[in-house]
Amino acid sequence: MGTPMYMAPELAGGADRAGPAADVFSFGVLAFELLADRHPYDAPPIRAILDGRTPEPAALRELRPELPAAVCELVASCLAISPDARPTAPALVAALARA
């Protein structure tokens, strides 16, 4: 179904919950890693959901204060727990073009 460290939290409910928002989440994890040189979570977020906890990513802005705030906010929005709170893929592309 996926690599646990990159799997969106909603996938804890099964693969049928996979959608474009899950890909945006995975993009957020990868972007965080590239910008911060570390994973945003200490453990797979899907594991936290299965254990009844809410995964909390590290704050990119605290790790890399020299990055533009807009970039940090965009990555954070990609890592939102709720799929509905994440940007759509077209909105993400547009935001990246502006950043």
The first five atom37 places (N, CA, C, CB, O) and aatype in JSON, in Angstrom:
{
  "aatype": [12, 7, 16, 14, 12, 18, 12, 0, 14, 6, 10, 0, 7, 7, 0, 3, 1, 0, 7, 14, 0, 0, 3, 19, 13, 15, 13, 7, 19, 10, 0, 13, 6, 10, 10, 0, 3, 1, 8, 14, 18, 3, 0, 14, 14, 9, 1, 0, 9, 10, 3, 7, 1, 16, 14, 6, 14, 0, 0, 10, 1, 6, 10, 1, 14, 6, 10, 14, 0, 0, 19, 4, 6, 10, 19, 0, 15, 4, 10, 0, 9, 15, 14, 3, 0, 1, 14, 16, 0, 14, 0, 10, 19, 0, 0, 10, 0, 1, 0],
  "atom_mask": [
    [1, 1, 1, 1, 1],
    [1, 1, 1, 0, 1],
    [1, 1, 1, 1, 1],
    [1, 1, 1, 1, 1],
    [1, 1, 1, 1, 1],
    [1, 1, 1, 1, 1],
    [1, 1, 1, 1, 1],
    [1, 1, 1, 1, 1],
    [1, 1, 1, 1, 1],
    [1, 1, 1, 1, 1],
    [1, 1, 1, 1, 1],
    [1, 1, 1, 1, 1],
    [1, 1, 1, 0, 1],
    [1, 1, 1, 0, 1],
    [1, 1, 1, 1, 1],
    [1, 1, 1, 1, 1],
    [1, 1, 1, 1, 1],
    [1, 1, 1, 1, 1],
    [1, 1, 1, 0, 1],
    [1, 1, 1, 1, 1],
    [1, 1, 1, 1, 1],
    [1, 1, 1, 1, 1],
    [1, 1, 1, 1, 1],
    [1, 1, 1, 1, 1],
    [1, 1, 1, 1, 1],
    [1, 1, 1, 1, 1],
    [1, 1, 1, 1, 1],
    [1, 1, 1, 0, 1],
    [1, 1, 1, 1, 1],
    [1, 1, 1, 1, 1],
    [1, 1, 1, 1, 1],
    [1, 1, 1, 1, 1],
    [1, 1, 1, 1, 1],
    [1, 1, 1, 1, 1],
    [1, 1, 1, 1, 1],
    [1, 1, 1, 1, 1],
    [1, 1, 1, 1, 1],
    [1, 1, 1, 1, 1],
    [1, 1, 1, 1, 1],
    [1, 1, 1, 1, 1],
    [1, 1, 1, 1, 1],
    [1, 1, 1, 1, 1],
    [1, 1, 1, 1, 1],
    [1, 1, 1, 1, 1],
    [1, 1, 1, 1, 1],
    [1, 1, 1, 1, 1],
    [1, 1, 1, 1, 1],
    [1, 1, 1, 1, 1],
    [1, 1, 1, 1, 1],
    [1, 1, 1, 1, 1],
    [1, 1, 1, 1, 1],
    [1, 1, 1, 0, 1],
    [1, 1, 1, 1, 1],
    [1, 1, 1, 1, 1],
    [1, 1, 1, 1, 1],
    [1, 1, 1, 1, 1],
    [1, 1, 1, 1, 1],
    [1, 1, 1, 1, 1],
    [1, 1, 1, 1, 1],
    [1, 1, 1, 1, 1],
    [1, 1, 1, 1, 1],
    [1, 1, 1, 1, 1],
    [1, 1, 1, 1, 1],
    [1, 1, 1, 1, 1],
    [1, 1, 1, 1, 1],
    [1, 1, 1, 1, 1],
    [1, 1, 1, 1, 1],
    [1, 1, 1, 1, 1],
    [1, 1, 1, 1, 1],
    [1, 1, 1, 1, 1],
    [1, 1, 1, 1, 1],
    [1, 1, 1, 1, 1],
    [1, 1, 1, 1, 1],
    [1, 1, 1, 1, 1],
    [1, 1, 1, 1, 1],
    [1, 1, 1, 1, 1],
    [1, 1, 1, 1, 1],
    [1, 1, 1, 1, 1],
    [1, 1, 1, 1, 1],
    [1, 1, 1, 1, 1],
    [1, 1, 1, 1, 1],
    [1, 1, 1, 1, 1],
    [1, 1, 1, 1, 1],
    [1, 1, 1, 1, 1],
    [1, 1, 1, 1, 1],
    [1, 1, 1, 1, 1],
    [1, 1, 1, 1, 1],
    [1, 1, 1, 1, 1],
    [1, 1, 1, 1, 1],
    [1, 1, 1, 1, 1],
    [1, 1, 1, 1, 1],
    [1, 1, 1, 1, 1],
    [1, 1, 1, 1, 1],
    [1, 1, 1, 1, 1],
    [1, 1, 1, 1, 1],
    [1, 1, 1, 1, 1],
    [1, 1, 1, 1, 1],
    [1, 1, 1, 1, 1],
    [1, 1, 1, 1, 1]
  ],
  "atom_positions": [
    [[0.82, -1.18, 0.0], [0.0, 0.0, 0.0], [0.87, 1.25, 0.0], [-0.93, -0.01, 1.19], [0.45, 2.29, -0.52]],
    [[2.07, 1.19, 0.57], [2.92, 2.36, 0.58], [4.04, 2.22, 1.6], [0.0, 0.0, 0.0], [4.1, 1.25, 2.36]],
    [[4.9, 3.2, 1.61], [5.99, 3.26, 2.58], [5.45, 4.02, 3.8], [7.28, 3.97, 1.98], [5.06, 5.18, 3.67]],
    [[5.43, 3.39, 4.97], [4.76, 3.98, 6.13], [5.15, 5.43, 6.45], [5.04, 3.15, 7.32], [4.28, 6.21, 6.81]],
    [[6.4, 5.79, 6.33], [6.81, 7.16, 6.68], [6.24, 8.2, 5.72], [8.33, 7.25, 6.68], [6.25, 9.39, 6.03]],
    [[5.74, 7.77, 4.57], [5.22, 8.7, 3.57], [3.71, 8.57, 3.38], [5.92, 8.46, 2.24], [3.11, 9.3, 2.58]],
    [[3.1, 7.66, 4.1], [1.67, 7.4, 3.92], [0.82, 8.43, 4.64], [1.31, 5.99, 4.41], [1.09, 8.77, 5.79]],
    [[-0.19, 8.91, 3.96], [-1.11, 9.89, 4.54], [-1.91, 9.25, 5.67], [-2.05, 10.46, 3.47], [-2.23, 8.07, 5.61]],
    [[-2.24, 10.04, 6.69], [-2.97, 9.49, 7.83], [-4.29, 8.8, 7.48], [-3.25, 10.59, 8.8], [-4.65, 7.81, 8.12]],
    [[-5.0, 9.29, 6.46], [-6.28, 8.68, 6.11], [-6.14, 7.26, 5.61], [-6.98, 9.52, 5.06], [-7.12, 6.51, 5.59]],
    [[-4.94, 6.87, 5.2], [-4.73, 5.51, 4.7], [-4.78, 4.48, 5.81], [-3.41, 5.42, 3.97], [-4.78, 3.28, 5.55]],
    [[-4.81, 4.95, 7.06], [-4.98, 4.02, 8.18], [-6.34, 3.33, 8.07], [-4.87, 4.77, 9.55], [-6.53, 2.23, 8.6]],
    [[-7.28, 3.96, 7.37], [-8.6, 3.38, 7.15], [-8.68, 2.44, 5.97], [0.0, 0.0, 0.0], [-9.74, 1.87, 5.71]],
    [[-7.59, 2.27, 5.25], [-7.56, 1.35, 4.11], [-7.19, 2.05, 2.82], [0.0, 0.0, 0.0], [-7.3, 3.27, 2.69]],
    [[-6.76, 1.25, 1.87], [-6.29, 1.77, 0.58], [-7.4, 2.45, -0.21], [-5.7, 0.66, -0.24], [-7.12, 3.27, -1.08]],
    [[-8.66, 2.11, 0.08], [-9.76, 2.73, -0.65], [-9.88, 4.22, -0.33], [-11.07, 2.02, -0.33], [-10.62, 4.94, -1.0]],
    [[-9.18, 4.68, 0.69], [-9.21, 6.11, 1.04], [-8.12, 6.9, 0.33], [-9.05, 6.27, 2.55], [-8.01, 8.11, 0.51]],
    [[-7.32, 6.22, -0.47], [-6.26, 6.9, -1.21], [-6.87, 7.79, -2.29], [-5.28, 5.88, -1.85], [-7.79, 7.38, -3.0]],
    [[-6.36, 8.96, -2.39], [-6.82, 9.91, -3.4], [-5.72, 10.92, -3.64], [0.0, 0.0, 0.0], [-4.63, 10.78, -3.09]],
    [[-5.97, 11.92, -4.44], [-4.95, 12.92, -4.73], [-4.39, 13.58, -3.47], [-5.51, 13.97, -5.64], [-3.22, 13.94, -3.43]],
    [[-5.22, 13.76, -2.45], [-4.74, 14.4, -1.22], [-3.66, 13.57, -0.53], [-5.9, 14.64, -0.25], [-2.77, 14.12, 0.13]],
    [[-3.72, 12.25, -0.68], [-2.69, 11.39, -0.1], [-1.35, 11.63, -0.8], [-3.1, 9.89, -0.21], [-0.3, 11.59, -0.17]],
    [[-1.4, 11.87, -2.09], [-0.17, 12.18, -2.84], [0.4, 13.53, -2.42], [-0.44, 12.16, -4.36], [1.61, 13.7, -2.34]],
    [[-0.48, 14.48, -2.15], [-0.03, 15.8, -1.69], [0.66, 15.65, -0.33], [-1.24, 16.79, -1.6], [1.68, 16.3, -0.07]],
    [[0.11, 14.81, 0.54], [0.74, 14.56, 1.83], [2.15, 13.99, 1.63], [-0.11, 13.59, 2.68], [3.1, 14.46, 2.24]],
    [[2.27, 12.99, 0.78], [3.57, 12.38, 0.52], [4.55, 13.4, -0.06], [3.42, 11.19, -0.43], [5.73, 13.4, 0.29]],
    [[4.05, 14.27, -0.93], [4.89, 15.35, -1.46], [5.37, 16.24, -0.31], [4.11, 16.2, -2.5], [6.54, 16.62, -0.27]],
    [[4.48, 16.55, 0.63], [4.85, 17.38, 1.77], [5.96, 16.75, 2.6], [0.0, 0.0, 0.0], [6.87, 17.44, 3.05]],
    [[5.87, 15.44, 2.8], [6.91, 14.73, 3.55], [8.24, 14.84, 2.81], [6.52, 13.23, 3.76], [9.27, 15.16, 3.41]],
    [[8.21, 14.58, 1.52], [9.44, 14.64, 0.73], [10.01, 16.06, 0.69], [9.17, 14.15, -0.69], [11.22, 16.24, 0.82]],
    [[9.16, 17.05, 0.5], [9.62, 18.45, 0.48], [10.25, 18.81, 1.83], [8.44, 19.41, 0.16], [11.29, 19.46, 1.87]],
    [[9.62, 18.4, 2.91], [10.16, 18.67, 4.25], [11.56, 18.05, 4.37], [9.22, 18.11, 5.36], [12.49, 18.7, 4.83]],
    [[11.69, 16.81, 3.95], [12.98, 16.13, 4.03], [14.06, 16.86, 3.22], [12.85, 14.69, 3.54], [15.19, 17.02, 3.68]],
    [[13.7, 17.29, 2.03], [14.67, 17.98, 1.19], [15.09, 19.32, 1.79], [14.09, 18.2, -0.2], [16.25, 19.72, 1.68]],
    [[14.15, 20.0, 2.42], [14.44, 21.33, 2.96], [15.07, 21.29, 4.35], [13.17, 22.14, 3.02], [15.85, 22.17, 4.7]],
    [[14.74, 20.28, 5.14], [15.21, 20.23, 6.53], [16.26, 19.16, 6.79], [14.04, 20.0, 7.45], [16.88, 19.12, 7.86]],
    [[16.47, 18.3, 5.82], [17.42, 17.19, 5.96], [17.04, 16.25, 7.1], [18.84, 17.74, 6.19], [17.89, 15.65, 7.76]],
    [[15.75, 16.14, 7.31], [15.22, 15.17, 8.28], [13.75, 14.94, 7.97], [15.41, 15.68, 9.76], [13.12, 15.73, 7.26]],
    [[13.22, 13.87, 8.5], [11.82, 13.54, 8.31], [10.96, 14.43, 9.22], [11.56, 12.04, 8.59], [11.4, 14.76, 10.32]],
    [[9.76, 14.81, 8.78], [8.94, 15.67, 9.64], [8.35, 14.95, 10.86], [7.82, 16.25, 8.82], [7.91, 15.6, 11.81]],
    [[8.35, 13.64, 10.84], [7.78, 12.86, 11.94], [8.84, 11.93, 12.51], [6.56, 12.05, 11.46], [9.72, 11.45, 11.79]],
    [[8.75, 11.67, 13.81], [9.68, 10.74, 14.44], [9.3, 9.29, 14.18], [9.74, 10.99, 15.94], [10.14, 8.39, 14.24]],
    [[8.05, 9.07, 13.88], [7.53, 7.73, 13.58], [6.5, 7.87, 12.47], [6.91, 7.05, 14.86], [6.0, 8.97, 12.23]],
    [[6.17, 6.79, 11.79], [5.18, 6.89, 10.71], [3.87, 7.5, 11.2], [4.91, 5.52, 10.12], [3.31, 7.05, 12.19]],
    [[3.37, 8.53, 10.5], [2.12, 9.15, 10.92], [0.95, 8.17, 10.92], [1.8, 10.33, 10.02], [0.03, 8.28, 11.73]],
    [[0.98, 7.22, 10.02], [-0.1, 6.24, 9.96], [-0.12, 5.39, 11.23], [0.06, 5.34, 8.72], [-1.19, 4.97, 11.68]],
    [[1.04, 5.14, 11.8], [1.13, 4.37, 13.05], [0.47, 5.15, 14.19], [2.61, 4.04, 13.4], [-0.26, 4.58, 15.0]],
    [[0.72, 6.46, 14.24], [0.11, 7.29, 15.28], [-1.41, 7.22, 15.17], [0.6, 8.75, 15.16], [-2.1, 7.09, 16.18]],
    [[-1.93, 7.32, 13.96], [-3.39, 7.26, 13.75], [-3.93, 5.92, 14.22], [-3.74, 7.49, 12.26], [-4.95, 5.86, 14.91]],
    [[-3.26, 4.84, 13.86], [-3.7, 3.51, 14.28], [-3.65, 3.34, 15.79], [-2.85, 2.43, 13.61], [-4.42, 2.57, 16.36]],
    [[-2.75, 4.08, 16.44], [-2.63, 4.03, 17.9], [-3.56, 5.02, 18.59], [-1.19, 4.3, 18.31], [-3.56, 5.13, 19.82]],
    [[-4.36, 5.76, 17.8], [-5.3, 6.71, 18.37], [-4.7, 8.06, 18.72], [0.0, 0.0, 0.0], [-5.29, 8.83, 19.48]],
    [[-3.53, 8.34, 18.17], [-2.87, 9.63, 18.43], [-2.88, 10.47, 17.17], [-1.42, 9.42, 18.93], [-3.06, 9.95, 16.06]],
    [[-2.7, 11.77, 17.33], [-2.6, 12.68, 16.19], [-1.12, 12.95, 15.93], [-3.38, 14.01, 16.46], [-0.43, 13.47, 16.8]],
    [[-0.63, 12.6, 14.75], [0.78, 12.85, 14.47], [1.06, 14.35, 14.36], [1.21, 12.14, 13.18], [0.28, 15.09, 13.76]],
    [[2.15, 14.79, 14.93], [2.55, 16.19, 14.9], [3.88, 16.32, 14.18], [2.64, 16.79, 16.33], [4.88, 15.8, 14.66]],
    [[3.91, 16.99, 13.03], [5.19, 17.15, 12.35], [6.06, 18.17, 13.06], [4.97, 17.56, 10.88], [5.56, 19.04, 13.77]],
    [[7.34, 18.06, 12.85], [8.26, 19.08, 13.33], [7.95, 20.38, 12.58], [9.77, 18.65, 13.13], [7.36, 20.35, 11.5]],
    [[8.33, 21.49, 13.15], [8.07, 22.79, 12.53], [9.23, 23.15, 11.61], [7.87, 23.89, 13.61], [10.34, 23.43, 12.06]],
    [[8.97, 23.15, 10.32], [9.99, 23.48, 9.34], [10.56, 24.87, 9.6], [9.42, 23.4, 7.91], [11.77, 25.09, 9.47]],
    [[9.7, 25.79, 9.96], [10.13, 27.18, 10.21], [11.15, 27.26, 11.33], [8.92, 28.06, 10.55], [12.07, 28.09, 11.29]],
    [[11.01, 26.41, 12.34], [11.96, 26.39, 13.45], [13.28, 25.75, 13.04], [11.38, 25.65, 14.64], [14.35, 26.17, 13.5]],
    [[13.21, 24.75, 12.19], [14.42, 24.06, 11.75], [15.21, 24.85, 10.71], [14.07, 22.71, 11.18], [16.43, 24.81, 10.68]],
    [[14.48, 25.58, 9.87], [15.11, 26.34, 8.79], [14.52, 27.75, 8.73], [14.91, 25.62, 7.43], [13.77, 28.07, 7.81]],
    [[14.86, 28.6, 9.71], [14.26, 29.94, 9.77], [14.61, 30.83, 8.58], [14.7, 30.62, 11.03], [13.95, 31.84, 8.36]],
    [[15.63, 30.46, 7.83], [16.0, 31.27, 6.67], [15.1, 31.05, 5.45], [17.43, 30.98, 6.28], [15.16, 31.81, 4.49]],
    [[14.27, 30.0, 5.5], [13.35, 29.74, 4.39], [12.23, 30.77, 4.39], [12.77, 28.31, 4.48], [11.82, 31.26, 5.45]],
    [[11.72, 31.11, 3.21], [10.57, 32.02, 3.15], [9.38, 31.43, 3.92], [10.18, 32.3, 1.68], [9.12, 30.23, 3.85]],
    [[8.69, 32.27, 4.64], [7.53, 31.82, 5.42], [6.51, 31.13, 4.53], [6.88, 33.0, 6.15], [5.88, 30.15, 4.94]],
    [[6.33, 31.63, 3.3], [5.34, 31.04, 2.39], [5.68, 29.58, 2.06], [5.26, 31.85, 1.09], [4.78, 28.75, 1.94]],
    [[6.95, 29.28, 1.93], [7.38, 27.9, 1.64], [7.08, 27.01, 2.84], [8.89, 27.85, 1.29], [6.54, 25.92, 2.69]],
    [[7.42, 27.48, 4.04], [7.16, 26.7, 5.26], [5.67, 26.46, 5.44], [7.72, 27.42, 6.49], [5.25, 25.36, 5.8]],
    [[4.86, 27.47, 5.18], [3.41, 27.34, 5.31], [2.85, 26.37, 4.28], [2.74, 28.7, 5.17], [1.93, 25.6, 4.58]],
    [[3.38, 26.41, 3.08], [2.91, 25.5, 2.03], [3.22, 24.05, 2.4], [3.55, 25.86, 0.68], [2.36, 23.18, 2.27]],
    [[4.43, 23.79, 2.85], [4.79, 22.43, 3.25], [3.91, 21.99, 4.42], [6.3, 22.35, 3.64], [3.42, 20.86, 4.43]],
    [[3.7, 22.86, 5.39], [2.84, 22.52, 6.53], [1.43, 22.2, 6.06], [2.82, 23.67, 7.55], [0.79, 21.29, 6.59]],
    [[0.92, 22.94, 5.09], [-0.44, 22.67, 4.6], [-0.52, 21.31, 3.91], [-0.9, 23.78, 3.64], [-1.55, 20.65, 3.97]],
    [[0.55, 20.91, 3.26], [0.57, 19.58, 2.63], [0.54, 18.47, 3.67], [1.82, 19.44, 1.75], [0.07, 17.36, 3.4]],
    [[1.05, 18.76, 4.88], [1.11, 17.77, 5.95], [-0.11, 17.79, 6.86], [2.35, 17.98, 6.77], [-0.11, 17.15, 7.91]],
    [[-1.14, 18.52, 6.48], [-2.36, 18.57, 7.29], [-2.92, 17.17, 7.49], [-3.42, 19.49, 6.64], [-2.9, 16.34, 6.58]],
    [[-3.43, 16.92, 8.68], [-4.0, 15.61, 8.98], [-5.23, 15.34, 8.13], [-4.36, 15.5, 10.47], [-5.39, 14.25, 7.59]],
    [[-6.09, 16.32, 8.0], [-7.31, 16.15, 7.21], [-7.0, 16.33, 5.73], [-8.39, 17.16, 7.66], [-6.4, 17.34, 5.34]],
    [[-7.4, 15.39, 4.9], [-7.18, 15.54, 3.46], [-7.82, 16.79, 2.9], [-7.71, 14.32, 2.73], [-7.3, 17.4, 1.96]],
    [[-8.96, 17.19, 3.46], [-9.66, 18.38, 2.97], [-8.9, 19.66, 3.28], [-11.05, 18.44, 3.58], [-9.14, 20.69, 2.64]],
    [[-8.01, 19.63, 4.24], [-7.24, 20.82, 4.61], [-5.97, 20.98, 3.76], [-6.86, 20.75, 6.09], [-5.32, 22.03, 3.81]],
    [[-5.63, 19.97, 3.0], [-4.44, 20.05, 2.14], [-4.78, 20.76, 0.84], [-3.88, 18.63, 1.84], [-5.93, 20.72, 0.39]],
    [[-3.79, 21.4, 0.22], [-4.06, 22.01, -1.08], [-4.3, 20.93, -2.13], [-2.9, 22.93, -1.5], [-3.8, 19.81, -2.01]],
    [[-5.05, 21.28, -3.13], [-5.2, 20.37, -4.27], [-3.88, 20.38, -5.03], [-6.4, 20.79, -5.2], [-3.04, 21.26, -4.84]],
    [[-3.69, 19.4, -5.89], [-2.45, 19.36, -6.69], [-2.31, 20.62, -7.55], [-2.43, 18.09, -7.58], [-1.22, 21.19, -7.58]],
    [[-3.36, 21.09, -8.26], [-3.21, 22.3, -9.03], [-2.89, 23.53, -8.16], [-4.47, 22.55, -9.83], [-2.1, 24.39, -8.56]],
    [[-3.5, 23.61, -6.99], [-3.21, 24.73, -6.08], [-1.78, 24.66, -5.58], [-4.18, 24.74, -4.89], [-1.12, 25.68, -5.42]],
    [[-1.3, 23.45, -5.34], [0.09, 23.26, -4.9], [1.06, 23.72, -5.98], [0.34, 21.79, -4.55], [2.03, 24.41, -5.69]],
    [[0.8, 23.33, -7.22], [1.67, 23.74, -8.34], [1.66, 25.27, -8.47], [1.2, 23.08, -9.68], [2.71, 25.89, -8.66]],
    [[0.5, 25.87, -8.37], [0.41, 27.33, -8.47], [1.17, 28.01, -7.34], [-1.07, 27.77, -8.46], [1.86, 29.0, -7.56]],
    [[1.05, 27.48, -6.13], [1.75, 28.06, -4.97], [3.26, 27.91, -5.13], [1.29, 27.38, -3.67], [4.01, 28.82, -4.78]],
    [[3.7, 26.79, -5.65], [5.14, 26.58, -5.87], [5.67, 27.56, -6.92], [5.41, 25.13, -6.3], [6.81, 28.03, -6.81]],
    [[4.87, 27.84, -7.91], [5.3, 28.78, -8.95], [5.46, 30.19, -8.38], [4.29, 28.79, -10.11], [6.29, 30.97, -8.85]],
    [[4.66, 30.52, -7.36], [4.74, 31.83, -6.74], [5.86, 31.92, -5.7], [3.42, 32.18, -6.11], [6.36, 33.01, -5.41]],
    [[6.25, 30.78, -5.14], [7.23, 30.77, -4.04], [8.64, 31.03, -4.51], [7.18, 29.45, -3.31], [9.57, 31.05, -3.69]]
  ]
}
